[in-house]
């Protein structure tokens, strides 16, 4: 499973500092990608980024609240990844 950075992200960058596999990348605000994004194929689900985020913007994919569900696809889209079908 991967983690998802939601639209609550305000680019504090602490998640990037703690990530052991460098799977987090900043978006380009000019292109409409305002926050940080987690590459779902690189994330190892280490659980280091959620407590580092001062905005509580990072969730395990299965736990993303309903009002932030669109942010799951945004993380996959940012990296050009296809989201696996839910089982």
Secondary structure, DSSP 8 states (H G I E B T S, - for coil): --EEE-TT-----HHHHH-SS--EEE--GGGT--SEEE-TTT----SHHHHH-TT--EEEGGG--GGGTHHHHHHHHHTT-------
